[in-house]
Amino acid sequence: MAEDHPNSKVTVLSALIFALVGICVGMIFGHSESDRTRVPLEVGVPLSFCGYIAGSIVGYFLDRWTIGSPRLRRNAETALAVVLAGAVFAPIGWLTRDPWQDPAGHQDIFLFFGAGVIFAILITIFRNILDEDTTIRVDAEASNRPE
């Protein structure tokens, strides 16, 4: 019965990723010429909203595609979480750039996106190592218990 209903994690993660991509597109192509450290709201909000809608649609179809396979769904959720971390880090790259040397900041956005992805991958690996260690300890304690 649980497999009949879509898991909203995939849809929500996709929507957030695409909304952040919309923000980054606004930062690269829509920054103000008079103040290169700002993106006008009339540019940033529609791009973010369009990204959110596109991400919701992609997430819905991805969710429906993975509904029959728990393993594929788990892998999709993990991959989307990693990409979301990169998408969260990416605007920080734009904020740290030198607006007079690199007004668009696309190199810094991609650099920070990569750093976010690497960070999330390391966290995922570390979490999996801790989960395996906990599982091994719990199994060992259960086998040593007298019945």
Contacts in CASP RR format, 6 or more apart in sequence:
PFRMAT RR
TARGET T0000
AUTHOR 0000-0000-0000
METHOD contacts of the structure
MODEL  1
MAEDHPNSKVTVLSALIFALVGICVGMIFGHSESDRTRVPLEVGVPLSFC
GYIAGSIVGYFLDRWTIGSPRLRRNAETALAVVLAGAVFAPIGWLTRDPW
QDPAGHQDIFLFFGAGVIFAILITIFRNILDEDTTIRVDAEASNRPE
3 67 0 8 1.000
3 68 0 8 1.000
6 60 0 8 1.000
6 63 0 8 1.000
6 64 0 8 1.000
6 67 0 8 1.000
7 63 0 8 1.000
7 67 0 8 1.000
7 73 0 8 1.000
7 77 0 8 1.000
8 63 0 8 1.000
9 77 0 8 1.000
9 80 0 8 1.000
10 59 0 8 1.000
10 62 0 8 1.000
10 63 0 8 1.000
10 66 0 8 1.000
10 73 0 8 1.000
10 76 0 8 1.000
10 77 0 8 1.000
10 80 0 8 1.000
11 56 0 8 1.000
11 59 0 8 1.000
11 60 0 8 1.000
11 62 0 8 1.000
11 63 0 8 1.000
13 59 0 8 1.000
13 77 0 8 1.000
13 80 0 8 1.000
13 81 0 8 1.000
13 83 0 8 1.000
13 84 0 8 1.000
14 55 0 8 1.000
14 56 0 8 1.000
14 58 0 8 1.000
14 59 0 8 1.000
14 62 0 8 1.000
14 80 0 8 1.000
15 51 0 8 1.000
15 52 0 8 1.000
15 55 0 8 1.000
15 56 0 8 1.000
15 59 0 8 1.000
16 52 0 8 1.000
16 84 0 8 1.000
16 87 0 8 1.000
17 55 0 8 1.000
17 80 0 8 1.000
17 83 0 8 1.000
17 84 0 8 1.000
17 87 0 8 1.000
18 51 0 8 1.000
18 52 0 8 1.000
18 54 0 8 1.000
18 55 0 8 1.000
18 56 0 8 1.000
18 58 0 8 1.000
19 48 0 8 1.000
19 49 0 8 1.000
19 51 0 8 1.000
19 52 0 8 1.000
19 55 0 8 1.000
20 48 0 8 1.000
20 84 0 8 1.000
20 87 0 8 1.000
20 88 0 8 1.000
20 90 0 8 1.000
20 91 0 8 1.000
21 51 0 8 1.000
21 87 0 8 1.000
22 44 0 8 1.000
22 47 0 8 1.000
22 48 0 8 1.000
22 50 0 8 1.000
22 51 0 8 1.000
23 39 0 8 1.000
23 44 0 8 1.000
23 47 0 8 1.000
23 48 0 8 1.000
23 91 0 8 1.000
24 87 0 8 1.000
24 90 0 8 1.000
24 91 0 8 1.000
24 94 0 8 1.000
24 109 0 8 1.000
25 47 0 8 1.000
26 39 0 8 1.000
26 43 0 8 1.000
26 44 0 8 1.000
26 47 0 8 1.000
27 39 0 8 1.000
27 91 0 8 1.000
27 94 0 8 1.000
27 104 0 8 1.000
27 105 0 8 1.000
27 109 0 8 1.000
28 94 0 8 1.000
28 104 0 8 1.000
28 105 0 8 1.000
28 106 0 8 1.000
28 109 0 8 1.000
29 104 0 8 1.000
30 39 0 8 1.000
30 40 0 8 1.000
30 43 0 8 1.000
30 44 0 8 1.000
31 37 0 8 1.000
31 38 0 8 1.000
31 39 0 8 1.000
31 99 0 8 1.000
31 103 0 8 1.000
31 104 0 8 1.000
32 38 0 8 1.000
32 39 0 8 1.000
32 40 0 8 1.000
36 99 0 8 1.000
36 100 0 8 1.000
36 103 0 8 1.000
37 99 0 8 1.000
62 76 0 8 1.000
66 72 0 8 1.000
66 73 0 8 1.000
66 76 0 8 1.000
67 73 0 8 1.000
78 124 0 8 1.000
81 120 0 8 1.000
81 124 0 8 1.000
82 117 0 8 1.000
82 120 0 8 1.000
82 121 0 8 1.000
82 124 0 8 1.000
83 117 0 8 1.000
84 120 0 8 1.000
85 116 0 8 1.000
85 117 0 8 1.000
85 119 0 8 1.000
85 120 0 8 1.000
85 123 0 8 1.000
86 112 0 8 1.000
86 113 0 8 1.000
86 114 0 8 1.000
86 115 0 8 1.000
86 116 0 8 1.000
86 117 0 8 1.000
86 119 0 8 1.000
86 120 0 8 1.000
87 113 0 8 1.000
88 116 0 8 1.000
89 112 0 8 1.000
89 113 0 8 1.000
89 114 0 8 1.000
89 115 0 8 1.000
89 116 0 8 1.000
89 119 0 8 1.000
90 109 0 8 1.000
90 110 0 8 1.000
90 112 0 8 1.000
90 113 0 8 1.000
91 109 0 8 1.000
91 112 0 8 1.000
92 112 0 8 1.000
93 105 0 8 1.000
93 108 0 8 1.000
93 109 0 8 1.000
93 111 0 8 1.000
93 112 0 8 1.000
94 105 0 8 1.000
94 108 0 8 1.000
94 109 0 8 1.000
96 108 0 8 1.000
96 112 0 8 1.000
97 105 0 8 1.000
97 107 0 8 1.000
97 108 0 8 1.000
102 108 0 8 1.000
END
